[in-house]
Amino acid sequence: MSAPDPMKGFRGVMSAMLVLEAIVVLLALLVVAKLGDGVGTWQGWLVGLMALLLVLACGVVGKPWGIGAAVGLQVVMLAGFFVFPALGIVGVLFGLGWAWMLWARNDVLKRMAEGTLRSQQQG
């Protein structure tokens, strides 16, 4: 029996985080509809496009460039402060979650390299 791959778990968590973020971004459409001229405005289209990109990023998070793409989407969300402040607030909250997740990933990678993960220990 081979040892479990911890990075497979991280890919699942990253995909789940992207889906949750897309759901929260789609909920921002309610705010756009209430504050602006409606969902059909450029702000509504921007929020919808951002949600679509977040969902599509779930499919590429396992690629070598997938994490960079997900982090790039977080930067776009943070830049959302200038377009739609509610989008920027969501970007800050999920950005903190991504920062923690990437720190934990790097810690696991370091422990894997050192051979100190529990799954790497001899029975």
Secondary structure, 3 states (H helix, E strand, C coil): CCCCCHHHHHHHHHHHHHHHHHHHHHHHHHHHHHHCCCCCCHHHHHHHHHHHHHHHHHCCCCCCCHHHHHHHHHHHHHHHHHCCHHHHHHHHHHHHHHHHHHHHHHHHHHHHHHCCCHHHCCC
